[in-house]
Structures are given as structure tokens and as C-alpha cells.
Amino acid sequence: MNLKPYPEYKDSGVAWLGDVPKHWEIHRNGNVFYEVVDINHPDEELLSMMITKGIVKQSSTGRKIRASEDRSAYKRIKIGDIGYNLMNAFFGGIGASKYEGILSPAYAVCRPRFTLEPWYFHYLFRTPIFMSVFNSFSYGIMYERNRLYFERFKVITSPLPPKEEQERIVNFLKYKTSQIARFIKAKKRMIELLKEQKQVIINDAVTGKIVIKDEGGRLKAEKRPDSSFIPHPSSFLQTVPDGWEVRRLRFLASITTGNKDTVDNVKDGVYPFFVRSQTIERINTYTYDGEAVLTAGDGVGVAKVFHYIDGKFDYHQRTYKFADFKYISGKFFFYYMKSNLHKEVLMLSAKSTVDSLRFPMLQNFIFAIPPTEEQSQIVSYIETKTAALDHAIFRTEREIALMQEYRTRLVSDVVTGKIDVRDIEIPDIADIDNTIDESIDEPEGEEELETAEAEE
């Protein structure tokens, strides 16, 4: 596909926007949109917005939307209106509505003054340059968080291509971004499969389902005979390999929590700072120097987030640190916890997710421990076998990141007139109008921008 610039450009008169195609118009948002405050429709469909998708959608995701019982002040929005969250427009909380319904008072509703393609502005207003401008135009009163009120939104300058060209741009972007979304979805599925394969290797090794043998410097795994397992009446270990010792965690390591909070992180700090996510922050202090395993004490990372370190670090007040290992190597402890802790906590909880790890739960967690030499072989086998998988995961994640960067750059270049798509052939897609949802990649852990959060 040959992407090229427009034949002629002109100065937009706006420093951050730069040159635009010669035949495009330049308008302040107030000349294109007017604010609508249509209230007293409490019985209409409650709508919400995805924080990073920006799409105004129906609130039927299975999650409880914490909306006020009195919805008389909620604002009615129509299909094609632009809605944005006053406090999060700069973060992507802005977009075109696909439905009619009502939005929290924490949203502004902008209606076109004339016929246009709203999805052009959906893409335009979510480009990095516009989100940066929205941030600079937001302000707060006293202790109020910064908000982008319509009085400020309306003075921001936007490009305005002819309507037919707006439609052409939108159809091109729907087509291209849906292709990118399918590529990313396939890559994410590949990562899931690689991680599942990695987990099988770890689980089989630390639970003794396989026997590790050293054959001339090469570690080889064989299935352990069923006859070499003996019953054990623990909560999740039904059998353990003969010769392995069973102990509770409190006899294997010390357990402590940190004394720092997430806000204590320092960009480019000297030491690792372990919080309740898989992301390792940085900090300029350390409270421990040595071998340790860490896991999230509460939040979404419970029984999912694990770290191994041997050195200086600091850690969050709701992060558990296991150290001073006895009868077990720190690395084997790490892999065993990573593979088995979730089985234990789910059995002790009536819910499908666990809010927090309690100290007694950890103290009584059961370990099946092989002899020291076998622990070492198991750790070496795991690290050897998973190294290639880790590299494949890293490479695939990098491909996804590059494709997401390409998508952002492509959208920005097209909606601001850096690329001319008027003569580009687009395949006839029967359901092109339905591709907008899948064309915007949804990050893990993304949540709806709930009304109560918006009104704080």
C-alpha cells in the first residue's frame, strides 16, 4: 500500500498542528460542536466509557456500575455525539457514541452543528497531540482535579476535511486498524499458549511428575512412575513423590511485609522496588539485601505476581517477602509458589478471585520438597527449558508494541493530513461499520470509566 502525502499544504496557523492539506478548513471546536445539557431522562439506558477505548457504550458488561440512584442530572447523549470525561479526556476518555442513553454529569456531551463524520473526530481527539492539548487546556478550581470544561474545549483548534474525505479517512482507518487488531489478537493468543507451555514445564518439575536426569551434562526429563508416589492428605497435594519431604511454609522461610507505598517509587531509582504488580518499580532506598521471593498481598496480583531476587531492594507494605530459607533453595521456593499457591488460595476461598492473602494462609501453605541435589536439577531444568519460551514471549510482546506504535502513528498521520488516503483502494467490507470496537486494542486490565469514579 503506497502511502503518500497530499500534493499541497498550508500553514494551519496553530504551532502544534503545523501544516495541513491546502483544501482543509481550520475551525475552533466551538464552531463545529455545541454543548448539550439535556437532563431529566432517568429511565433511559445508562451508558459508560472505556478509559482507553474511548467508545461510549452500553453499561452491560456484567460489572456493577456505581451510579447514583438519582439520575435526573444525567445527560442525554445521541448516536454520533462526542462525549468526554471532564477529568480524563487527556487520557483517552473521549469518543463518539454508538448508542443513545444517559451519561454521568461528570461527562460533557458535544453535538455537531452540521453534518459531519463523528468517527473522524473520534480518531482525531484520541491522537497523542490532541490528548496533550486537552491536558494543557484542563484546569482545576481550588483542590479540584483538573477538568476540561466545554468553555476550554471549544477554543481548541481542529482540522476539518470535507465530509466525503472524513468518511474516506474513517473507512480507511477502520479497515487498517481492524487488521492491526486481528494481528495483535493472534499474537496475544500466541503469548498465552507460550505461557501455558511454560507453566506446564514448571508445574511438572516442581510437583515431581517428571524425573530430571543428567546425561552427560544435558538434563533430560522422564515421566515419574505412578508407583513412586505416595498419598498425602493436604489441601491440594493428593500425592507426593516418594522421598520428598512435606513441610509447611512457616518452617521453610521468614515472612514479612514492606513499609513503603506505591507513591514512594522514584523514576530511575537505584534499587528495585517491588509493588503488587508484575512491573518492578525503582526506588532510592533498600530495606533488605539478600535472597528473597516476593508476592502481592492483595489486589489483582494475588497468587499471580511473584518475584525472585538476590540483592538489595525495597518493597510495598502489602507485598509479602519470603527469606531466610531452610531445607529449600530460594529458586525452588519461587517456582513452587508460582506454580501452586493459586491452587491453595482458591480452595480456601468461595470466590473465583481472592482479594488478599492472609498471614495464616501463607504460614500453613504446604510444600513438597525434594532432596537438595534434586532441587538444583529441577531449577536448572526449568530455567533451561523456559529460556527459549521467554525469548519467544519477549519477541512477540515487542512485535505487539511495535504494531501498537505503528497504529498510533498511522491514525495520527491520517487524521492530521500527513497521509493522503483518498485514492487508496479499500476492500469491500460488508460490516465495516462494526469494526470500530475491534479496531482499538484493549489493554489488559482495562476498566470502564465508572460514574462514581468520575464524580469524585
N, C-alpha and C positions, 0 to 999 in steps of 0.2 A: 504494500500500500504506500503510494507516494504522497507523503505529507509535505506540503509546501506553504510558504507564507502568502498573504494577499499581495496583489500586484502593487497597490498604492496604500500609503498610510498617512495619517495626520497626527499632529500633537493633540492629545486629549485635553491638555491644559491642567491635568492633575499629575503631580510628580510621581506618585506611587503607581499610577495606572500606565503612564508612558504613552507611546504611540498606539493608535487603534486604526482599523481599516478606514479608509477615507470616506466611505459611504455610510458608516455607522454614526448614530447620534449619541450625544452625551447628555445625560439628564441627572438631576438630583433625584433621589428616591421619592421625595415628596411630589414630584411631577409625574411619577409612574404609579405610586401607591398612595392610598389614604388609609388612615387607621379606622378600624371598625370596632366599636364597643357595643355589641348587640347582646344585651343581657336578658335575664328573666326567662330562660329556656331550660329550667332544671330537669325536665324529663327527657331531654334529648341524649343521644349517645355520648358517653364520656370518652374523649379522645386523649391520647398521650403522645409523647415524642421519644424516639430513641436518641440517647445522648449524642452518639456519634453518627448514626444513620441520618438523623435529622428528619425522617419521614413522619409526618403527623399521621397516626394510625389509630385503629380501634384498640381499646384497653382490654382485650380479651386474650391475654397471654397466660392465664392460669395463676398469675401473681396478683395478690390483693393490692389494688391501687388505693393508697391512703388519701382519699379525697374527703373534703368537708361534706357533712350531711346537708348543709345549706348551700345549694349550688345556684342560688339566684344571681350571684355576681359573676358566674362563669360566662365566658364569652363564646358566642356562636361563631363557628368558622365554616366556610363553604368549600366545596371542591375547587381547587385552583388558587385559594388564598394562600398567602405566605404567613406562616406562624413562627414565632420565635420566642424562646425563653429569655426573659429580660436579663438573667444572670449568666446565661450560658450560650448566647449567640456566638461569642468569640471562640467557643469550644466546639462548635458544630451543631448547637441546639437551635437550628433554624432550617426550615424546609417547607415544601409545598404540601398542602393537604390533599390526601386521596379520598377523604370522606367528609361528610357533613356531620357536625356534632358540636360539643362544647369543650372548651379548654379552660384550665385554671386561670384565675385573674393574674397569675404570675407570667402569663404569656401576652404578647402583643399580636394582634391579627391585622394583617395588611392586605387590602383588596386592590386589584389593578383598576386604574382609572379608565383603561381602554383595553381592547382585545389584545392579548399577548400570550406567549407560551410560558406558563408558570414554571415548568421544569427547567427552562433555561436559567431562570433566577435561582432555582433550587441548586443547580450546579454552581452558578456564579458566586452565590453568597457563602458557599461552603469551601471555596478555594482558600489556601493559606493567606493570600494577600488580603482578601476581604475579611477573614476572621481576625487578622491583625488590626485592620482598620476598625472593626467593630469593638475590639478591645480598647483601642485608643479613644474611641468616642463614648465609651461607657464611663459612668461616674456614680459616686455614692454620696448620700447626704448623712453627715454625722457618722454613726457607726454602721450604716447600711452598707451591705456588699455592693460592689459596682454593678450597675444595671444599664442596659442600652434602651433608654426610653425612646418612644417614637419621635419625639422632638429632635433627638440627636440622629436617629436612624434616617430621618427624611432629608437631612442635609448632606448625606454621603452621596458621592457621585458614582454613577454606574454607567457602563456602556449599554447601548440599545441598538442591536442589529434590526434590520427589517423582520417582520413577523415570520415570513416564509423561511428566512435564514435562521431565525431562532428555532423553528421546528426542525430544520435540517440539522442543526447543531445537536439538538436533543436526541433525534433519532440516531445520529452517528454515535453519540456518547452512550446511549442505551445499548446499542449493538456492541460497541467496543468494550464497555465496562462489564457487560454480561459475559463476554468471552473471558475477560480477565477474572471475573468472579468464579467462573467454572474451572479455570486453571488453578486458582487458589484453593478452591474446594477440593479438587483432586489431590493437590499437594498436601493439604492438611490431612486428608484421609490416609495418604502415604505415611505421614508422620505418626498418625495414630497406630497404623499397622506396625511400624518400626518400633514404637514404644511398647506395643503389646508383645512383640517378639522379644524385646529386651527384658520385659517383666517376666516372661516365661523362663528365660535363661536364669535370671536371678532367683526366682521362686523355686525352680527345680534344684538349684545348687544349695540354697540355704535351708531347705526343708529335707535335704538328703534323698530326694527322688533319684538323683544320679550320683555315681561314684566317680571321683576325679582321680585319674591315674597319670603319673609322669612317665611317659615313654620316650626316653632319650632326649629329655629337655622339652618335649612337647606334651602339653596337658590334653588328655583325652577323657571324654565323659562316657560312661556306660550306665544303663538303667540299673538301679539297685534292685535286687531280687525282693519280691514281696515277702519272702520268708525271713528277711533280715530286719523287718520292722516289728516293733513290739507295741502293744496298746498303751495309751496314756490318757487318763480321764481329765484332760484340761479343756478349757472352753472352746478352743479351735483346733488344737493339735490332737487328732484322734489316735495317731500312731507316730512313733519316732524311731529313727534308725537304732538298731542295737549298738550299744557302745557310746551313744550320745548321752550327755548329762542334761537333766531338766532342772532349771532354776528360775526363780522369779527375778525380775529386773532389779529389785532393791538390793539383791545380793551381788549384783554384777557391776553397778555403777552408781555414782552420786547423781542426784537430781536437783537442779536449782533453776531459778528463773532470773532474767536480767533486771536491770533497773533503769533502762532507757526507754524513751518513746520514739515513735517514727519521726517526729519533728526534730529530733537530735541529729539526724543524718547530716553529713557535710559532703557536698559535691567534691569529688576528687580527694576525699579524706585519706588518711594514711592507712587505716585499718579496715578490714571487713566489718560490716555491721549487719547482723542477722535479724531480720524482722519476721513477719508472719507470712511472707510470700517467698516464692522461689527466687525472686530477684534479690541479689545481695547488694545492700546499700554500702556507703562508706562513712567513716567517722574518724575523728582525730584522737579518740581515747580507746583504751582497751581495759577490760576487767578480767581477762583470762588469757593465759599463754600456755598452750599445750594441746593435746589431742582431745577432741570433743565431737559429739554428734548433737545436732540441734533440730528441733521440730516446733511447728506452730502450736501454741497452747489453745487458741481459739480462732474463730473466723473460718473462712472458706478453705484455709490451708490445713485444717485439722486432718491428721493421718494421711496427708498428701505431700506436705512440704518437709523435706529432710535435707540436712547439710552435714558434710564431714569436713573437718578442718584440723590441722595440726600446726598451731602457731598463735599469734596474738589476734584477738578480736573482741568485739563488744556485741551485746545482744539485747533484744527488746524485753520489756517487762512481762509480756505474755508469750515469750518463747522459752521453751524448756531446753536446758543444756544437760547432756549426759557426759560424764567424765570419770576419771579415776577408775578405769576398767579393771576388773578382776575376773579371772577364768575365761576371758573372752577378749579378742582383739577388737580395737575400735572400728576397723573396717568391716569385720564380720558383723559386729553390732549394728552398724549403719545399714548394711544390705538386708539384714534380718528384719530390722524395724521397718525399713522402706517396703519390704515385701509383705509383712504380716500384721503390722499394727492396725491397719484399717479393718482387718477381719475381726479383731478383738473388739474394737470400739463399736462397730456396727452391731455385733452380737449383744453388747451391753446397752444398746440404745434402741428404742422403739421406732426411731425416725430413720429415714434413708440418709439423712445427713446429721452430723454431730456438731453441736455448737462449740464445745470445748472439751479439753482433756483434763480430767481431774487427777490430782496427785495420787490418790489410792489406786486409781485405774492403772496408772503407769507403774507404780510400785509392784503391783501384782501381775504385771504382764509376764507371760510365760515364754521362756527361751529354751530351745533345744540346742545344745552346744556340742559340737564335735570336738575331738582331741585337737590340741594346739596345731599340730602339723597339718591336719586335715582342714582346719580353719584357713590356714595360709594358702593351701592349694585351692580351696574354694574361692577365696578372694582373687587369687591370680587368674583362675579360670574365668570368673565373671568379668574382670577388667580386660582380659584378652578378647573374649568373645563379644563384649559390648562396645569395644573401641570402634570397630567398623560401623556399627549401628549408630553410635553417637556422631561419627563423622557424617554419615548419610543424613541424619536428622539435622545437623548443623547446616549442611549444604542445602537441604530442602527449605529450611527456615530462611536461609539467605535468599533463595530464589523467590520465596513469597515476599520478603521485604523489598527486593528489587522490583518485583511486579507491582507492589503497592505504591512504591515511589513513582514508577512509570505511570500508573493510573492517575495519581495526583498531578503529576506534571502534564500529562496529556489533557486532562479535564481543564486545568488552569490555562494552558496554551490555547485550547479551542475556544473557551468562553470569553477570553480576553482578546481574541482575534490574532493571536500569533500564528495560528494554523488555519488555512482555508480548506474547509471540508465541503464546499458547495458542489464540486464536481466529482466527489468520491462516491463510487457505487456502493450501495448498502444492500445486502441480500434482503429479499422479501421475507420478512419475519411476521408471520400471522399474528403472533401475540406480543409484538414489540412493546405495546403499552403496558404489558405485565412484567417486563424485565427490570423495571426500576428497582424493585426490592432486592432482587438477587444481584443486581449490578453494583451494589455497595457492600463491600466486605464487612462482615460483622465480627468485631474482635471478641476474643474470649472474655466472658465475664461482663459483657455489656448489659446494662440495665436500662429500663425505661426511666425517663426523667419524670419522676412521680410528682404529683401536685403538692404534696406536703413538703417535699424537699425544696420545691421551687418557691414555696411561700415563706420559708424560714427567714 
